[in-house]
Amino acid sequence: MALYIRGSKRASAKSVPFLYCWTHNATGKWYVGSRTTPGCNPDDGYICSSKAVKEMIISDPNNWTREILMTGTTEEVMKAETELLNSANAKNDPMSYNRHNGDGKFTSTGKVAAMSTRNKMSNSRKGITKSEQHRGAISNGLKNSSIVQSRKGPTAPRFAGYYTAPNGEKFVSSHDAALQAGSTAPTVRSWAKNNKNGWTFQLKEVA
Protein backbone atom coordinates (compact mmCIF):
# COMPACT_ATOMS: atom_id res chain seq x y z
CA MET A 1 0.00 0.00 0.00
CA ALA A 2 1.30 3.47 -0.84
CA LEU A 3 2.62 5.74 1.89
CA TYR A 4 -0.01 8.03 3.35
CA ILE A 5 0.18 11.49 1.77
CA ARG A 6 0.02 14.35 4.27
CA GLY A 7 0.06 18.13 4.47
CA SER A 8 0.68 20.45 1.55
CA LYS A 9 1.51 17.66 -0.90
CA ARG A 10 -1.92 16.12 -0.42
CA ALA A 11 -3.71 19.47 -0.54
CA SER A 12 -2.08 20.37 -3.85
CA ALA A 13 -2.68 16.96 -5.45
CA LYS A 14 -5.66 16.25 -7.70
CA SER A 15 -8.62 15.01 -5.66
CA VAL A 16 -10.23 11.70 -6.64
CA PRO A 17 -12.97 10.99 -4.06
CA PHE A 18 -13.77 7.28 -3.81
CA LEU A 19 -16.06 4.71 -2.20
CA TYR A 20 -14.40 1.56 -0.88
CA CYS A 21 -15.17 -1.76 0.77
CA TRP A 22 -12.88 -3.76 3.06
CA THR A 23 -13.71 -7.47 3.39
CA HIS A 24 -12.31 -9.77 6.07
CA ASN A 25 -11.41 -12.86 4.05
CA ALA A 26 -11.78 -15.39 6.88
CA THR A 27 -15.29 -14.36 7.94
CA GLY A 28 -16.72 -12.41 5.00
CA LYS A 29 -17.51 -9.44 7.24
CA TRP A 30 -17.22 -6.07 5.53
CA TYR A 31 -16.85 -2.36 6.05
CA VAL A 32 -17.87 0.33 3.55
CA GLY A 33 -16.55 3.87 3.67
CA SER A 34 -15.70 6.89 1.57
CA ARG A 35 -12.73 9.21 1.17
CA THR A 36 -13.41 12.80 0.05
CA THR A 37 -10.74 14.95 1.70
CA PRO A 38 -8.82 17.40 -0.55
CA GLY A 39 -6.00 15.66 -2.43
CA CYS A 40 -7.37 12.16 -1.80
CA ASN A 41 -7.13 9.31 -4.30
CA PRO A 42 -7.48 5.51 -4.15
CA ASP A 43 -3.69 5.06 -3.94
CA ASP A 44 -2.95 7.58 -1.18
CA GLY A 45 -2.48 4.90 1.49
CA TYR A 46 -5.67 5.71 3.39
CA ILE A 47 -7.18 2.72 5.23
CA CYS A 48 -10.52 3.70 6.79
CA SER A 49 -12.19 6.00 9.31
CA SER A 50 -13.13 3.26 11.77
CA LYS A 51 -10.38 3.02 14.41
CA ALA A 52 -11.41 -0.53 15.33
CA VAL A 53 -11.45 -1.82 11.74
CA LYS A 54 -8.24 0.03 10.93
CA GLU A 55 -6.54 -1.67 13.87
CA MET A 56 -7.60 -5.10 12.64
CA ILE A 57 -6.44 -4.40 9.08
CA ILE A 58 -3.04 -3.14 10.21
CA SER A 59 -2.54 -6.13 12.53
CA ASP A 60 -3.45 -8.70 9.84
CA PRO A 61 -3.28 -7.04 6.37
CA ASN A 62 -3.00 -10.31 4.43
CA ASN A 63 -6.44 -11.38 5.64
CA TRP A 64 -8.22 -8.29 4.27
CA THR A 65 -9.22 -7.29 0.75
CA ARG A 66 -10.03 -3.74 -0.33
CA GLU A 67 -12.12 -2.96 -3.39
CA ILE A 68 -12.73 0.49 -4.85
CA LEU A 69 -16.46 0.57 -5.60
CA MET A 70 -16.51 3.90 -7.44
CA THR A 71 -14.82 7.25 -7.91
CA GLY A 72 -16.56 10.54 -8.59
CA THR A 73 -17.26 13.95 -7.14
CA THR A 74 -17.53 14.41 -3.38
CA GLU A 75 -21.30 14.71 -3.67
CA GLU A 76 -21.62 11.58 -5.83
CA VAL A 77 -19.43 9.49 -3.53
CA MET A 78 -21.19 10.58 -0.34
CA LYS A 79 -24.63 9.98 -1.88
CA ALA A 80 -23.58 6.55 -3.15
CA GLU A 81 -22.24 5.63 0.30
CA THR A 82 -25.54 6.50 1.96
CA GLU A 83 -27.54 4.63 -0.70
CA LEU A 84 -25.37 1.55 -0.35
CA LEU A 85 -25.39 1.47 3.46
CA ASN A 86 -29.16 1.93 3.52
CA SER A 87 -29.77 -0.72 0.83
CA ALA A 88 -27.66 -3.22 2.77
CA ASN A 89 -29.07 -1.98 6.14
CA ALA A 90 -25.45 -2.10 7.23
CA LYS A 91 -25.91 -0.99 10.83
CA ASN A 92 -28.22 -3.95 11.55
CA ASP A 93 -26.36 -6.58 9.54
CA PRO A 94 -24.17 -8.80 11.78
CA MET A 95 -21.80 -9.24 8.84
CA SER A 96 -21.16 -5.49 8.66
CA TYR A 97 -18.67 -3.48 10.71
CA ASN A 98 -20.52 -0.27 9.84
CA ARG A 99 -22.38 1.15 12.82
CA HIS A 100 -24.63 3.54 10.90
CA ASN A 101 -26.35 3.80 7.52
CA GLY A 102 -24.91 7.17 6.63
CA ASP A 103 -27.61 8.87 8.69
CA GLY A 104 -25.57 9.59 11.81
CA LYS A 105 -27.71 7.18 13.85
CA PHE A 106 -25.31 4.69 15.40
CA THR A 107 -25.97 1.19 16.67
CA SER A 108 -23.86 -1.25 18.68
CA THR A 109 -24.22 -3.74 15.81
CA GLY A 110 -20.81 -4.08 14.25
CA LYS A 111 -18.94 -2.84 17.35
CA VAL A 112 -15.63 -4.67 17.46
CA ALA A 113 -15.14 -6.91 20.46
CA ALA A 114 -11.93 -7.48 22.37
CA MET A 115 -9.25 -9.57 20.63
CA SER A 116 -9.87 -12.59 22.88
CA THR A 117 -13.58 -12.45 22.09
CA ARG A 118 -12.93 -12.05 18.36
CA ASN A 119 -10.65 -15.09 18.38
CA LYS A 120 -13.32 -17.20 20.07
CA MET A 121 -15.95 -16.00 17.58
CA SER A 122 -13.63 -16.68 14.64
CA ASN A 123 -12.85 -20.21 15.83
CA SER A 124 -16.52 -20.96 16.37
CA ARG A 125 -17.30 -19.90 12.77
CA LYS A 126 -14.65 -22.02 11.06
CA GLY A 127 -16.17 -24.34 8.50
CA ILE A 128 -19.56 -22.63 8.66
CA THR A 129 -20.97 -21.50 5.31
CA LYS A 130 -22.15 -17.90 5.33
CA SER A 131 -25.86 -17.37 4.62
CA GLU A 132 -26.92 -16.06 1.23
CA GLN A 133 -28.28 -12.96 2.94
CA HIS A 134 -24.90 -12.14 4.46
CA ARG A 135 -22.89 -13.00 1.37
CA GLY A 136 -25.07 -10.85 -0.85
CA ALA A 137 -25.52 -7.79 1.37
CA ILE A 138 -22.92 -5.63 -0.36
CA SER A 139 -23.79 -6.93 -3.83
CA ASN A 140 -27.47 -6.19 -3.33
CA GLY A 141 -26.63 -2.75 -2.05
CA LEU A 142 -24.57 -2.05 -5.14
CA LYS A 143 -27.33 -3.42 -7.35
CA ASN A 144 -29.83 -1.00 -5.82
CA SER A 145 -27.57 2.04 -6.06
CA SER A 146 -28.09 3.94 -9.31
CA ILE A 147 -24.93 5.98 -8.86
CA VAL A 148 -22.64 3.00 -8.24
CA GLN A 149 -24.24 1.16 -11.13
CA SER A 150 -23.53 4.08 -13.45
CA ARG A 151 -19.84 3.86 -12.63
CA LYS A 152 -19.46 0.19 -13.57
CA GLY A 153 -18.12 -1.22 -16.78
CA PRO A 154 -15.38 -0.44 -19.28
CA THR A 155 -15.92 3.32 -18.95
CA ALA A 156 -15.42 3.36 -15.17
CA PRO A 157 -12.18 5.11 -14.12
CA ARG A 158 -10.66 2.06 -12.41
CA PHE A 159 -12.10 -0.71 -14.60
CA ALA A 160 -9.37 -3.34 -15.02
CA GLY A 161 -11.10 -6.20 -16.83
CA TYR A 162 -13.76 -8.89 -16.80
CA TYR A 163 -14.44 -11.80 -14.45
CA THR A 164 -15.27 -14.70 -16.76
CA ALA A 165 -17.46 -17.56 -15.51
CA PRO A 166 -17.02 -21.23 -16.49
CA ASN A 167 -19.84 -20.80 -19.06
CA GLY A 168 -18.04 -17.85 -20.67
CA GLU A 169 -20.32 -15.16 -19.24
CA LYS A 170 -18.43 -11.96 -18.39
CA PHE A 171 -18.95 -9.69 -15.39
CA VAL A 172 -17.58 -6.18 -14.89
CA SER A 173 -17.18 -6.60 -11.12
CA SER A 174 -16.47 -9.37 -8.65
CA HIS A 175 -19.71 -8.47 -6.87
CA ASP A 176 -21.81 -9.14 -9.98
CA ALA A 177 -19.87 -12.36 -10.55
CA ALA A 178 -20.48 -13.41 -6.94
CA LEU A 179 -24.25 -13.03 -7.40
CA GLN A 180 -24.08 -15.46 -10.32
CA ALA A 181 -21.76 -17.88 -8.50
CA GLY A 182 -23.69 -17.81 -5.23
CA SER A 183 -20.48 -16.97 -3.43
CA THR A 184 -18.63 -13.91 -2.11
CA ALA A 185 -16.70 -11.28 -4.06
CA PRO A 186 -13.34 -12.15 -2.39
CA THR A 187 -13.85 -15.82 -3.25
CA VAL A 188 -14.61 -15.07 -6.90
CA ARG A 189 -11.57 -12.77 -7.09
CA SER A 190 -9.41 -15.59 -5.74
CA TRP A 191 -10.85 -18.10 -8.22
CA ALA A 192 -10.32 -15.76 -11.16
CA LYS A 193 -6.80 -14.80 -10.09
CA ASN A 194 -5.76 -18.44 -9.71
CA ASN A 195 -7.86 -19.84 -12.61
CA LYS A 196 -9.82 -22.09 -10.27
CA ASN A 197 -13.26 -23.68 -10.69
CA GLY A 198 -13.42 -22.49 -14.28
CA TRP A 199 -13.16 -18.78 -13.41
CA THR A 200 -10.63 -16.49 -15.11
CA PHE A 201 -9.85 -12.78 -15.23
CA GLN A 202 -9.48 -11.05 -18.59
CA LEU A 203 -7.63 -7.74 -18.59
CA LYS A 204 -9.22 -4.92 -20.55
CA GLU A 205 -7.68 -4.09 -23.90
CA VAL A 206 -5.44 -1.03 -23.83
CA ALA A 207 -6.10 1.32 -26.76
Stockholm file with secondary structure:
# STOCKHOLM 1.0

chainA/1-207         MALYIRGSKRASAKSVPFLYCWTHNATGKWYVGSRTTPGCNPDDGYICSSKAVKEMIISDPNNWTREILMTGTTEEVMKAETELLNSANAKNDPMSYNRHNGDGKFTSTGKVAAMSTRNKMSNSRKGITKSEQHRGAISNGLKNSSIVQSRKGPTAPRFAGYYTAPNGEKFVSSHDAALQAGSTAPTVRSWAKNNKNGWTFQLKEVA
#=GR chainA/1-207 SS CCCCCCHHHHHHSCCCCEEEEEEETTTCCEEEEEECSTTCCTTSCCCCSCHHHHHHHHHSGGGEEEEEEEECCHHHHHHHHHHHHHHHTGGGCTTBCCCSSSSSCCCSTTCCCCHHHHHHHHHHHTTCCCCHHHHTHHHHHHHTCHHHHHTCSTTSTTCCEEEECTTSCEESSHHHHHHHHTSCHHHHHHHHHHTCTTCEEEECCCC
#=GC SS_cons         CCCCCCHHHHHHSCCCCEEEEEEETTTCCEEEEEECSTTCCTTSCCCCSCHHHHHHHHHSGGGEEEEEEEECCHHHHHHHHHHHHHHHTGGGCTTBCCCSSSSSCCCSTTCCCCHHHHHHHHHHHTTCCCCHHHHTHHHHHHHTCHHHHHTCSTTSTTCCEEEECTTSCEESSHHHHHHHHTSCHHHHHHHHHHTCTTCEEEECCCC
//
